[in-house]
Amino acid sequence: MKNRSVNLKNSSLPPRLINENKNGVKIKVYINSHMIGAGKMELFNLVANKGSIRSAAKEMGMSTRKATMLLKTIEEAFSTPVLEKKRGNKGTHITSFGKELLIKYLNLCDHLSNESQEFINWVASKQTLK
């Protein structure tokens, strides 16, 4: 098993939902008993941007096999395909449904990040946090 790279780039999925002082939210959505969270969606986004599972896995510091397994759990949650192989097995791209899924997930992240920050600010105005 490969070790995760120590030189990882900042997340390609905006925003980081946990800020520097450890306040925030982490999103896990369960669809048909399949969990979809930030890590899987970051991988999914990288596949969309790079056009290759291998390239996306490399950037995240994981094996292609693990990346394929994680992406399969996203595909199993839906009856509509989210990924398609390019002709001649020359890469992978996301389907139109996959693009919609990614946009909806990013909108959910933005909304919850904004709401959680408002909540944290409200709590801070009412009491001193440790």
Backbone torsions as a table, in degrees:
resi	resn	phi	psi	omega
1	MET	NA	129.8	-179.9
2	LYS	-73.4	146.8	174.0
3	ASN	-80.2	146.4	178.4
4	ARG	-68.2	136.2	-178.2
5	SER	-60.6	140.4	177.4
6	VAL	-87.3	-8.9	-178.6
7	ASN	-105.2	48.9	-178.7
8	LEU	-76.1	143.5	175.8
9	LYS	-79.3	161.2	174.5
10	ASN	-58.0	154.0	-177.6
11	SER	-53.1	139.2	175.7
12	SER	-83.1	-5.7	177.9
13	LEU	-100.1	109.9	176.1
14	PRO	-81.4	153.8	-15.6
15	PRO	-93.8	167.8	169.0
16	ARG	-69.2	124.7	-173.6
17	LEU	-88.0	-9.5	174.3
18	ILE	-113.7	120.8	-177.8
19	ASN	-90.1	-177.5	-171.3
20	GLU	-56.8	-33.5	-177.5
21	ASN	-94.5	21.3	173.0
22	LYS	70.4	16.8	173.9
23	ASN	-95.2	147.9	177.9
24	GLY	142.4	-162.6	-179.1
25	VAL	-132.5	154.8	169.0
26	LYS	-120.4	133.6	-174.9
27	ILE	-102.5	128.0	169.2
28	LYS	-130.9	122.1	179.7
29	VAL	-111.2	131.1	178.4
30	TYR	-104.7	123.0	178.9
31	ILE	-127.1	118.6	-178.0
32	ASN	50.1	45.2	179.0
33	SER	68.3	12.1	177.4
34	HIS	-109.2	127.1	-179.3
35	MET	-85.4	130.9	175.1
36	ILE	-122.7	118.8	-178.4
37	GLY	-131.1	-171.3	-174.1
38	ALA	-60.7	-41.0	-178.6
39	GLY	-63.7	-47.0	179.1
40	LYS	-65.3	-39.9	-178.8
41	MET	-72.7	-29.8	174.1
42	GLU	-65.0	-44.3	176.4
43	LEU	-60.3	-45.7	179.2
44	PHE	-58.8	-43.5	178.4
45	ASN	-63.4	-40.9	178.3
46	LEU	-65.3	-38.2	175.7
47	VAL	-61.5	-42.5	178.6
48	ALA	-61.4	-41.2	-176.6
49	ASN	-78.0	-36.3	-174.7
50	LYS	-96.4	-21.1	179.6
51	GLY	75.3	18.7	-176.7
52	SER	-155.5	132.1	175.7
53	ILE	-67.2	-40.9	-178.4
54	ARG	-61.8	-44.3	179.0
55	SER	-65.1	-41.3	179.1
56	ALA	-64.6	-43.2	179.4
57	ALA	-62.8	-42.9	-179.7
58	LYS	-60.5	-44.0	180.0
59	GLU	-64.1	-31.9	179.3
60	MET	-87.8	-3.8	177.9
61	GLY	76.3	34.3	179.1
62	MET	-131.1	166.2	179.1
63	SER	-74.9	156.5	176.7
64	THR	-62.8	-36.3	179.8
65	ARG	-61.7	-45.9	178.9
66	LYS	-65.0	-42.3	179.1
67	ALA	-60.7	-43.7	179.0
68	THR	-61.6	-41.6	178.9
69	MET	-63.5	-43.1	179.7
70	LEU	-65.1	-42.1	178.6
71	LEU	-66.3	-32.9	178.7
72	LYS	-63.4	-35.4	178.9
73	THR	-66.6	-31.3	175.2
74	ILE	-68.6	-46.3	-179.3
75	GLU	-60.9	-37.0	-178.4
76	GLU	-68.5	-20.4	-179.2
77	ALA	-73.8	-19.0	-173.7
78	PHE	-124.6	150.9	175.7
79	SER	-84.7	-16.4	177.8
80	THR	-95.5	133.1	179.6
81	PRO	-61.5	143.3	177.7
82	VAL	-110.4	-18.6	179.5
83	LEU	-129.4	149.0	174.8
84	GLU	-137.4	140.3	173.6
85	LYS	-76.7	141.2	175.1
86	LYS	-75.1	159.9	-179.9
87	ARG	-55.9	141.0	178.3
88	GLY	70.4	20.3	179.7
89	ASN	55.8	41.4	-176.9
90	LYS	-103.9	45.6	177.4
91	GLY	117.9	-176.1	-176.8
92	THR	-137.9	143.8	172.7
93	HIS	-134.0	161.7	179.2
94	ILE	-89.6	149.0	-179.7
95	THR	-77.9	174.3	177.3
96	SER	-62.8	-37.1	175.3
97	PHE	-64.0	-40.0	177.8
98	GLY	-62.2	-39.1	177.3
99	LYS	-64.5	-43.0	177.3
100	GLU	-61.9	-42.2	178.5
101	LEU	-59.2	-46.8	-179.9
102	LEU	-62.9	-44.7	178.9
103	ILE	-62.1	-44.8	179.4
104	LYS	-62.3	-41.2	179.4
105	TYR	-64.7	-44.3	179.0
106	LEU	-63.6	-38.7	176.4
107	ASN	-64.4	-39.7	176.9
108	LEU	-62.6	-44.0	178.1
109	CYS	-60.3	-46.5	179.3
110	ASP	-60.1	-47.3	-178.5
111	HIS	-61.7	-49.3	-178.5
112	LEU	-67.5	-33.6	177.0
113	SER	-64.2	-45.1	178.1
114	ASN	-63.6	-45.2	-179.9
115	GLU	-64.8	-40.2	-179.4
116	SER	-67.4	-35.9	178.2
117	GLN	-66.7	-40.0	175.5
118	GLU	-61.4	-42.4	178.8
119	PHE	-63.0	-46.1	179.7
120	ILE	-61.7	-42.8	177.4
121	ASN	-62.8	-40.4	178.3
122	TRP	-63.5	-46.2	179.0
123	VAL	-60.6	-44.3	-179.0
124	ALA	-62.8	-33.6	179.8
125	SER	-73.8	-20.3	-178.5
126	LYS	-92.8	-25.0	-178.2
127	GLN	-156.6	166.3	176.1
128	THR	-88.0	125.8	177.9
129	LEU	-84.9	148.5	178.2
130	LYS	-74.3	NA	NA
